[in-house]
C-alpha cells in the first residue's frame, strides 16, 4: 500500500475518487486531425543502427513442432507459433542488445529465455485479450558486451490456471549491433577489503563506478521519491519498456534490486519540469504535442502535454504496485502552454512554474516565448487571479533562456539565471532586481546549457546564499543553427556570486574547470562537495539542428571522467579528478544524475535523438553508480526514525559513530532535486543546529520555509567527512500548499485545454 498524505483539496477529490486511471483509446487505433484512416498500434520498431530479422530468417533455428502463419499483420508477413512443450527457437547474433517480438493473447503462456546458455528470464506472453495484440515486444536486453551471443527461447506450454498447452510465437528479433559509443566497458568496483586498516581507508579508499541495471525508458527526467525508488520520465518514443500494449515513457526504478515498473502517462511529457509540493506530492509539469510529422499519431496518442500537470501522490513504500501518475486536463492544468519550463517549490510549499516555450522547437524566439510565471495551486498575486504573470527578465534574455536556473533564497525571494543574465525575483511584489551579468559572454541555459547550484546554507553565517554556475557556451544565441557546429568549444567557466549587498557589488568570482562542459550535471554530496558529471566538451544541447552532427547530436566529445569541486578549498585548488574512474558510456543530451539515499550517485540517460536510436550517441538505457570513497568506509548511522521535522523545533535522533574520535560532526538536510536538462531544481543542502549527548543528538529544524521550503527532505549525519545513509523526512506540518479557490476557478474558466492549437 502506497503511503499517502493529505493533498490540496482539488487533488484530493481527483486522486482519491479517480483511482482507476482511464486508458487512452488511441493505443487501439484512432484518427487524428491529419489522418482519416483508423490505424492500429504495434510496438515493433527497428531503430537506426539496429537490424530486424523476421521469423523466416535462415539464421534462426527451430526445434520441435512450429506452425507458420502468413499475414500482412506480421513482420515480414510471417509468424511462427508453437504449443509444443519444450519447443525451442534459437538465434546467434553479434551485438550489444536483443529484442523478441511476437503476439500476446489469452492462449499464450510462459517461455524461458536463455542468453549464451544461461537462463535470464521467464517471460509471460499472456494477455487478457481474445484477439491477439500483434508485434508486441516480449523480451529485451541491452547491456551485453559487443560479441557473439545466442538467445534461446523455450516454450513451457503452461501458465498458472491454464487447462491446455499454451502458445508462444516468434514474429521477429531486433539486434542492437553496437557502435563505438554503445560498447559496454566492464567496470569492476575495487575491493575495499584489500585496504589494510580503517585509518588508511579514510585516506585512500577509491571512487568506484559500476554499470548495473537498465531504465527501460530513456532517463530524461529523474527524481528520488523514496528510500527504494526513483521516478524516471521520458518523452513519447519507442522505449523497450511497455505498458498496456504500447511503449512506456515513465517508470519507477528500484534503487535496491534494479527492477523497473512502467507507469501510465496520457500526454507527451517531452521536456517537462517537476517538483515536490509541501505535502510530498510530486507534480510533473508541461511537455509537448505529438510530433506527427515524424512519428505516427497512431503510435503515440493524441493528448497534448503542453499544459499538463501530472500528479504523483507520495509513494514511500517499497511496494509500488499501486503507485501511478494521474492527469485530467479538464480539471488540472496550467493556464498557459509550457515546454522547457523550470519548476521550483517556494516557501509555502506550492510550485512556481517559470518560463518555457508555447510549443516545441529549439532555440526560443519571440513568437513562442512564454515569459511568465504561474503557480500551482494558482495564486492571486497583486490581481493576477491565478493567471500567468509577465517576467520582463524572460523577454530580455531571449534567445537562449529555456529551462532557466532558479532557486528559492533564504529571504523568500527567488534567484534566476538565464542566458548571460541573472536576477533576484520578489514574487510577492512581482519585482525584479538585476545582478551583474555572467562574465566572459558565457550563456548558461538551453541550448547553451550549463548547470547551477545553490551552495550549502549554514546557520554559522546566518544562511548567506551563494550560487554556483558551471559550464555552458559562448556561442552567440542569435546565430542560426546552420552556422553552429557540434565542434564549437564549450565553456570551462564556473562562476560564484554571494548574494549579499557586498557580494553583489564585488561581482562574480570566476574559476576554470579542468575540462570545458556543456550539459553538465552538478550533484551536491552530503559532504558539501559538488560532483560534476556528464556533458560534452563541444557543441550545444539538442539534436538535428547544427553542422557536423554526430548521429543526430548537436554536441560531441563527451566528458567521461567526473570532477569533484570543493567550495571550501582555497581558490585555485577546488577542482580535482584524481582517483576518479572513467566511464565508457557517453552522457550527452537528455542525461541525468542524482544523489541517492545510500549516498552514491545514480547516472543515467543520454538520447540526442528524435526517437530511440542505436547509432553513435544513441539512446542509452544503462545505469551507472558512482560511489564516493565513503561508501566503502565504516559509516555513522541514525537508529531512530524521524518522520516530521517542524520549523525551528527540536527533535532527537539516536546515532552511532564509527570507532575512534569524532572531531567533526554535522547534521545536513538535503533536497535531492528534480533533475532534467542539467537543471537540478530544488537541489538544496542546509546545515542544522544540534547539541549532542550520549548516543543522542538533539537537532533543531530549519528556522522557516525560506531556508528550506516545506516538503520532503533527506537527513544525513556526517562524521569526519563520512556521511550516513539518508533518512527521508517531511519538513513542516506535512499539509498541502494553500489553495485559492477563486484563482483556481478563474484559471479553469478562462483557459482551454490545448489552447495553443
Phi, psi and omega in degrees: 000127179288139177285130179238155177231164179302136180252169175298151190307316181298316182292324178303310182300312188287320187279323183280328177281321186264054183289332177272107185287134177286148181257140181290118181293350182301333185290343178259014179107136182196173174249157178232170179303336181255009181224134180256351185249134177292129184235131178275149181268141168225138181286349184301130185202132175249102183290156175307132181096350176253175180218137179259148178228116181279175191295342181267004181302133179294349179277351182259132182249144181235145171231144182091193185265119178235146181244133177274139173230145185232130180190151175292349180280353181254155175297128182066014178064022180216154178209144176240133184233156175211144168242013183281118178301130179085357176299145186231151165228137181223153186208124177259131185217162173244122182170188180251354182204159181214141175230144178243126179244142176190190180270160168226141170196191186279005174258351184275159184215210190272145174224151176257127178255129176242140172242123180052041175085355182251128176298131181240338182194143168262119186255128177261112182265012178284143165218154186275044178245136175282327174267134185297142164272121191262156176054043178273143175281117185261333182205146174209150177210124186237014186242033181275153171292148177290101184193182175277131180226159174233127172259134176233135179240125183245127179281125175275341181061026179208165169198158181305129178089351182283137178257348177237162175300132182269168189250146160230160176212166176236122173260317181193158165249148170236128183253126169275112192278337179094141176225172181306332181266359184246002182284133180284129175256116181300135181232117185247126179293145177288137179282106183294343181292345178284348176280125195291331184216159180297325179296319179290325179303317184300333183258336192231002179299140187272161163286145177230151179227122182233134174263118179207131177093157174226147188275338179079326171234146181299133188273078177280325182229144187213134175210132174283125184254342185198176177298340185245348189221152171236147176265131177241131179232138181236187167266170177290120177195180186277064175290154180287330179288134184238158175212132179055033175083009178221165180299138173276153170228024168207154183202158168257127184254125179280117184288346183261312182248001173068019173280161182228143176241122179291148176243150177271128169234135182277324188246169183283113182266023181304116176062041174278169172245181180191162176198159166274147173267177185296341179260007180093351175293137177259137173244140176246125199235128172087192182152222189207157171290178172289136181271078189291336183296327188247336183228138185302130176298332176292333175293316197245012178076176186231025182263117182288138182258003189297327180254011188290141164236108182264135187254129174234108182291156179309136186217078187266352180284152174288342175269108185254019184298332180259011185266123183217159170273144180234138172212144179209094189292341178289335183242332182233111180197165171281162177283338182220153180287142182215128174235132185066046176264158174251139182234127177232156175268132181253187196287353173256009178086003178267176184253134168259123183253121195241124165066207182107188181240151183283349172197165183296151179185230177217259177289134183296157176209173187298325186289333183242355182301139174243082188275058186222167165240152168216175189230152170229124353298156183302147180237155172257093181259105178051051174088004181290333177052042176089349184275162181302145181246126184291137172246105176306331179304321182278355167273315181299327188267006171304140021248341183268074186223018178278156188047061178301149177274128185213143177216140170289133182262161183295353174258007178091351176276177186234128171277136174226141172229137177207139181058240179253010190240163178213155179204169171246129186247121172269102188286339179284331180250357181060043184248134177253132175240114187280144180253168176304144181293146178300130190293159167063026175069018182279129175260141190238002180235162190309136005267006176269056201289121164251197178222164182211153177220150163272119183292160186308139179263138184226140174292343181296332177240025179062037173059043175297132182270137174221131181253151179234125176240127185230141175077195184113211186203152172261009176301135180291124183283357173267355181283132178293156183302328182286358175248357177262144182239150173295348180261000175297130187294141172283173180265138174268008190280137164242136182232135179241142179221124175275126188267056168243169180302315180291320181295318179294320179296323180290330176091186184288137173264117188262133175231168183235123176291157177299331181222137175296146179216132164249143184064039177282159170249132179249117185246120174287130175262157180299342178284352184091354176275165184240129177260127177254120181224168173068174176096176180234162181271355180208161180086194181219179183289162174103185180213150173062034182238337194241178173286154173059040177299148176253106198066243172248001188289136174279353182237163181211180177056062182300143177268118189257351181247126179292162175233138177256135181240127180252104183297338184265354178286167178294144176305137182096347180228026185272338183260141175204139171241013182297130178078002181280134176286152179257131180277159171255009184245113175296138177233097183250230184299139182066042171254159181216161173204143179211150167294144178253163177303328180289342180106353174272184182239125176268128181237129185208174172084186182118110180203073177279061185213152177299315180225182178303136182218152178239017174280183179304135189059041179284184183294129186248121179253349183288146180250139174243152181235110180262117185250118176296164181305327183295343180292337180256010180257166172292126190245150174292166180214157173248123189255001177241124182286130176245132182255309183243137179239102179289152178295129174071001182259156180274147170217161184244148173228135172278134188230155173231124180262153172298162180300145179103177181287144176250100184272340183221107181242132179223146172245122183239142176251127185231143165255122184280351170085171171245117194252127170197140175053042179069003175267122178253072186298132178076357177307131190199147176218127182231125172283135181254145175288146177202162170233153187243148172227197182286101178071010182225137171246132172262112190249143177258130178297164179302150189294328184195178182285354173281318179291318174217113183296142182302140182147190184289152177206176180232128181260128177236139172258123184244119182240116181051043176082003180248115182273153169286177166289155184281148175245124180285134179224167171247124179265131184098198185270000177078004180278161176289162178294160181297146180242121174266099186299324180294318178295321178297313179298321182297319179298313182292327181282333188247012174227164179231154176293136178055041188291344180296338180287000000 
